[in-house]
Amino acid sequence: MLDTLHEKYEQVRDEASERTGVGQPDTRNAGIGMTESAVAFAAALGATLVARELLEATWRTTLDRDPPKNPASHEVAWKEAVLWGAVSGALVGVARIASRRLSTDAVRKLRS
């Protein structure tokens, strides 16, 4: 009985994988080695920290107060929470993408 259930599970899983593409190899990042990936991760981490510090300093300078530490807190106004979330999310996201692409390009140039 257990074997039959296991076989049914595998059959359903395989069908779902074929229909949705989930579980299939993702070839978009094919050819990226461990070194390249590690350098890109480190660069993204550094860029995230720098972008966040710059954003916090800009917020303090512009609005004469600290940015919200916890935008979900009831002590933070909705407008301020949404503004902080949108701006910080966009800036940090762009910094991470740019750093990963630039670091990957740099590693490839060094190899060639």
BALOBA-1460 file (C-alpha; in Angstrom, 3 decimals):
// residues 112
<rec num="1" residu="m" x="0.000" y="0.000" z="0.000"/>
<rec num="2" residu="l" x="2.793" y="2.405" z="0.913"/>
<rec num="3" residu="d" x="4.593" y="1.651" z="-2.345"/>
<rec num="4" residu="t" x="1.424" y="2.391" z="-4.314"/>
<rec num="5" residu="l" x="1.005" y="5.752" z="-2.564"/>
<rec num="6" residu="h" x="4.643" y="6.601" z="-3.182"/>
<rec num="7" residu="e" x="4.320" y="5.766" z="-6.894"/>
<rec num="8" residu="k" x="1.138" y="7.870" z="-7.166"/>
<rec num="9" residu="y" x="2.902" y="10.768" z="-5.429"/>
<rec num="10" residu="e" x="5.843" y="10.601" z="-7.841"/>
<rec num="11" residu="q" x="3.487" y="10.434" z="-10.820"/>
<rec num="12" residu="v" x="1.518" y="13.496" z="-9.667"/>
<rec num="13" residu="r" x="4.742" y="15.369" z="-8.851"/>
<rec num="14" residu="d" x="6.215" y="14.610" z="-12.294"/>
<rec num="15" residu="e" x="3.032" y="15.706" z="-14.062"/>
<rec num="16" residu="a" x="2.909" y="18.950" z="-12.071"/>
<rec num="17" residu="s" x="6.574" y="19.578" z="-12.789"/>
<rec num="18" residu="e" x="6.057" y="19.115" z="-16.517"/>
<rec num="19" residu="r" x="3.016" y="21.413" z="-16.597"/>
<rec num="20" residu="t" x="4.428" y="24.216" z="-14.463"/>
<rec num="21" residu="g" x="8.146" y="23.975" z="-15.147"/>
<rec num="22" residu="v" x="8.827" y="23.892" z="-11.399"/>
<rec num="23" residu="g" x="11.627" y="21.518" z="-10.607"/>
<rec num="24" residu="q" x="13.067" y="21.792" z="-14.103"/>
<rec num="25" residu="p" x="16.661" y="22.991" z="-14.494"/>
<rec num="26" residu="d" x="16.906" y="26.765" z="-14.866"/>
<rec num="27" residu="t" x="19.298" y="27.470" z="-17.729"/>
<rec num="28" residu="r" x="19.204" y="31.271" z="-17.369"/>
<rec num="29" residu="n" x="22.289" y="31.221" z="-15.132"/>
<rec num="30" residu="a" x="24.089" y="28.347" z="-16.813"/>
<rec num="31" residu="g" x="27.849" y="28.740" z="-16.869"/>
<rec num="32" residu="i" x="28.166" y="30.785" z="-13.671"/>
<rec num="33" residu="g" x="30.821" y="29.162" z="-11.536"/>
<rec num="34" residu="m" x="31.199" y="29.031" z="-7.777"/>
<rec num="35" residu="t" x="33.856" y="31.764" z="-7.719"/>
<rec num="36" residu="e" x="31.741" y="34.081" z="-9.826"/>
<rec num="37" residu="s" x="28.719" y="33.413" z="-7.664"/>
<rec num="38" residu="a" x="30.645" y="33.993" z="-4.422"/>
<rec num="39" residu="v" x="32.109" y="37.275" z="-5.666"/>
<rec num="40" residu="a" x="28.674" y="38.412" z="-6.855"/>
<rec num="41" residu="f" x="27.156" y="37.531" z="-3.470"/>
<rec num="42" residu="a" x="29.833" y="39.449" z="-1.571"/>
<rec num="43" residu="a" x="29.449" y="42.450" z="-3.862"/>
<rec num="44" residu="a" x="25.668" y="42.407" z="-3.465"/>
<rec num="45" residu="l" x="25.977" y="42.215" z="0.310"/>
<rec num="46" residu="g" x="28.399" y="45.147" z="0.396"/>
<rec num="47" residu="a" x="26.287" y="47.214" z="-1.987"/>
<rec num="48" residu="t" x="23.195" y="46.537" z="0.112"/>
<rec num="49" residu="l" x="24.899" y="47.768" z="3.271"/>
<rec num="50" residu="v" x="26.272" y="50.890" z="1.553"/>
<rec num="51" residu="a" x="22.930" y="51.701" z="-0.101"/>
<rec num="52" residu="r" x="21.107" y="51.346" z="3.202"/>
<rec num="53" residu="e" x="23.564" y="53.625" z="5.019"/>
<rec num="54" residu="l" x="23.303" y="56.230" z="2.261"/>
<rec num="55" residu="l" x="19.525" y="56.070" z="2.337"/>
<rec num="56" residu="e" x="19.419" y="56.446" z="6.121"/>
<rec num="57" residu="a" x="21.792" y="59.436" z="5.977"/>
<rec num="58" residu="t" x="19.724" y="61.038" z="3.212"/>
<rec num="59" residu="w" x="16.516" y="60.473" z="5.189"/>
<rec num="60" residu="r" x="18.043" y="62.096" z="8.306"/>
<rec num="61" residu="t" x="19.366" y="65.071" z="6.333"/>
<rec num="62" residu="t" x="16.165" y="65.619" z="4.374"/>
<rec num="63" residu="l" x="13.562" y="65.057" z="7.092"/>
<rec num="64" residu="d" x="15.555" y="65.911" z="10.259"/>
<rec num="65" residu="r" x="14.647" y="62.600" z="11.920"/>
<rec num="66" residu="d" x="15.744" y="58.986" z="11.918"/>
<rec num="67" residu="p" x="14.123" y="56.595" z="9.452"/>
<rec num="68" residu="p" x="11.646" y="54.146" z="10.961"/>
<rec num="69" residu="k" x="13.374" y="51.146" z="12.508"/>
<rec num="70" residu="n" x="10.178" y="49.099" z="12.283"/>
<rec num="71" residu="p" x="7.789" y="50.436" z="9.625"/>
<rec num="72" residu="a" x="5.147" y="47.914" z="10.768"/>
<rec num="73" residu="s" x="4.969" y="49.537" z="14.194"/>
<rec num="74" residu="h" x="1.769" y="51.373" z="15.071"/>
<rec num="75" residu="e" x="3.916" y="54.296" z="16.220"/>
<rec num="76" residu="v" x="4.990" y="54.939" z="12.612"/>
<rec num="77" residu="a" x="2.573" y="56.822" z="10.364"/>
<rec num="78" residu="w" x="1.314" y="54.934" z="7.290"/>
<rec num="79" residu="k" x="2.691" y="57.542" z="4.920"/>
<rec num="80" residu="e" x="6.161" y="57.337" z="6.429"/>
<rec num="81" residu="a" x="6.125" y="53.528" z="6.575"/>
<rec num="82" residu="v" x="5.079" y="53.189" z="2.924"/>
<rec num="83" residu="l" x="7.561" y="55.830" z="1.773"/>
<rec num="84" residu="w" x="10.426" y="54.163" z="3.632"/>
<rec num="85" residu="g" x="9.471" y="50.708" z="2.354"/>
<rec num="86" residu="a" x="9.147" y="51.794" z="-1.264"/>
<rec num="87" residu="v" x="12.299" y="53.894" z="-1.408"/>
<rec num="88" residu="s" x="14.508" y="51.506" z="0.562"/>
<rec num="89" residu="g" x="13.237" y="48.468" z="-1.336"/>
<rec num="90" residu="a" x="13.807" y="50.058" z="-4.723"/>
<rec num="91" residu="l" x="17.233" y="51.481" z="-3.891"/>
<rec num="92" residu="v" x="18.544" y="48.325" z="-2.253"/>
<rec num="93" residu="g" x="17.159" y="46.182" z="-5.080"/>
<rec num="94" residu="v" x="18.849" y="48.281" z="-7.758"/>
<rec num="95" residu="a" x="22.123" y="48.307" z="-5.795"/>
<rec num="96" residu="r" x="22.086" y="44.511" z="-5.466"/>
<rec num="97" residu="i" x="21.365" y="43.921" z="-9.146"/>
<rec num="98" residu="a" x="23.962" y="46.428" z="-10.309"/>
<rec num="99" residu="s" x="26.642" y="45.060" z="-7.978"/>
<rec num="100" residu="r" x="26.018" y="41.463" z="-9.028"/>
<rec num="101" residu="r" x="26.173" y="42.326" z="-12.726"/>
<rec num="102" residu="l" x="29.277" y="44.487" z="-12.372"/>
<rec num="103" residu="s" x="31.099" y="41.936" z="-10.235"/>
<rec num="104" residu="t" x="30.231" y="39.103" z="-12.627"/>
<rec num="105" residu="d" x="31.523" y="41.162" z="-15.551"/>
<rec num="106" residu="a" x="34.723" y="41.942" z="-13.627"/>
<rec num="107" residu="v" x="35.358" y="38.269" z="-12.827"/>
<rec num="108" residu="r" x="34.817" y="37.308" z="-16.467"/>
<rec num="109" residu="k" x="37.214" y="40.015" z="-17.662"/>
<rec num="110" residu="l" x="39.864" y="38.873" z="-15.188"/>
<rec num="111" residu="r" x="39.549" y="35.306" z="-16.453"/>
<rec num="112" residu="s" x="39.976" y="36.229" z="-20.087"/>
